[in-house]
Amino acid sequence: MRSVTVGSVGEMESKEQDVERSFCLSVKGLVKMLRMVVTVASMTFFIIAQAPEPYIVITGFEFSIILFFIALYMCRLDKLMRWLFWPLLDIINSMVTVLFMLIVSVLALIPKTSTMTVLGGVFGLLTIVFAIADCALMYRKLLFNPSGPYQKNSPNRSRDDGSQ
């Protein structure tokens, strides 16, 4: 007969909370959430300004994709569905975001329109900055070397003290 102690249930709950917090409090999680907030702000400014529909649709689409990736990483579904290479998909998404938001932001900033449309364009440019940062962080994950590319140690290298 197995006995379950109260402490083990509490430990399991704390481990589950640590898993959720680990992404939310990581640099990747914070950058992705900042990217989402700035995208929502850009979309809100476009809606208030009654900007052309493609501006609103593209920012809304970007918001939904960012929300999908946040939910994916928070629920650890990337660890369950190993048949997809999630970091590569995230990088591709970031590059597409940069392309679309650059077009939308430049088109929103070129004509002399309302202040809200200009603010939407400026926040779109901020979305580009966060998308590039997110892409760079995911690229580091793709290297399979979390410490960075310049700190690789080859196994054939001899030690510094001369002994082998």
Secondary structure, DSSP 4 states (H G I P E B T S, - for coil): -----HHHHHHHHHHHHHHHHHHHTSHHHHHHHHHHHHHHHHHHHHHHTT--HHHHHHHHHHHHHHHHHHHHHHTTHHHH-TTS-HHHHHHHHHHHHHHHHHHHHHHHHSS---HHHHHHHHHHHHHHHHHHHHHHHHHHHHTT-TT-GGG---TTPPPTTS--
